[in-house]
Amino acid sequence: MKRARRTGWPRGNWSCAPKTQAQPAVTVSALEEKLTSGFVVVLEDTSELLRAQKSVAWHEVARRVAHKSRTR
């Protein structure tokens, strides 16, 4: 919380049970720099985002491998 007040951009990962498929992310931000101000805490499930990023990365790998094999 001190970091949220100081920088406004702290971010961390929240761990959950190992068998769950969720990939939660936690973002905390101070509303004001005063010691008495509140915080906004955002919990996001990034599972779908990470799955999509991984799919795009593997698609790119496959595209490059196919291009290499065609140019030989």
C-alpha positions as CSV (number, residue, x, y, z in Angstrom):
1,M,0.0,0.0,0.0
2,K,2.9,2.3,0.7
3,R,4.2,1.7,-2.8
4,A,0.7,2.4,-4.2
5,R,0.6,5.8,-2.5
6,R,4.2,6.6,-3.6
7,T,4.1,5.5,-7.2
8,G,0.4,4.9,-8.1
9,W,1.4,1.9,-10.2
10,P,2.1,-1.1,-8.0
11,R,1.2,-4.4,-9.5
12,G,1.5,-7.9,-8.3
13,N,0.4,-11.5,-8.7
14,W,-2.0,-13.1,-6.4
15,S,-1.5,-16.8,-6.0
16,C,-4.4,-19.2,-5.7
17,A,-4.7,-23.0,-5.4
18,P,-2.4,-24.8,-7.7
19,K,-5.1,-26.8,-9.4
20,T,-7.2,-23.8,-10.6
21,Q,-7.0,-22.5,-14.1
22,A,-7.3,-18.9,-13.1
23,Q,-4.4,-16.5,-13.6
24,P,-5.4,-13.5,-11.4
25,A,-3.6,-10.2,-11.4
26,V,-3.9,-7.6,-8.6
27,T,-3.5,-3.9,-9.2
28,V,-3.5,-1.4,-6.3
29,S,-3.6,2.3,-6.7
30,A,-3.9,5.1,-4.1
31,L,-6.7,7.7,-4.7
32,E,-4.6,10.5,-3.3
33,E,-1.1,10.9,-1.8
34,K,-2.5,11.7,1.6
35,L,-2.0,9.1,4.3
36,T,-5.8,9.1,5.0
37,S,-6.8,8.5,1.4
38,G,-8.3,5.2,0.2
39,F,-7.2,2.7,-2.4
40,V,-8.6,1.1,-5.5
41,V,-7.9,-2.6,-5.7
42,V,-8.6,-4.3,-9.1
43,L,-8.6,-8.1,-9.4
44,E,-8.5,-9.4,-12.9
45,D,-8.5,-12.9,-14.3
46,T,-5.9,-12.8,-17.1
47,S,-6.3,-16.5,-18.1
48,E,-7.9,-15.8,-21.4
49,L,-5.4,-13.0,-22.2
50,L,-2.4,-15.3,-21.5
51,R,-4.0,-18.1,-23.5
52,A,-4.4,-15.8,-26.5
53,Q,-0.9,-14.4,-26.2
54,K,0.5,-18.0,-26.1
55,S,-1.6,-18.9,-29.1
56,V,-0.3,-15.9,-31.1
57,A,3.3,-16.7,-30.2
58,W,3.0,-20.3,-31.3
59,H,1.4,-19.2,-34.5
60,E,4.3,-16.9,-35.2
61,V,6.8,-19.8,-34.5
62,A,4.9,-22.0,-36.9
63,R,4.9,-19.3,-39.6
64,R,8.6,-18.8,-39.3
65,V,9.4,-22.5,-39.4
66,A,7.2,-22.9,-42.5
67,H,9.0,-19.9,-44.2
68,K,12.4,-21.4,-43.4
69,S,11.5,-24.8,-44.9
70,R,10.1,-23.1,-48.0
71,T,13.2,-21.0,-48.6
72,R,15.7,-23.9,-48.4
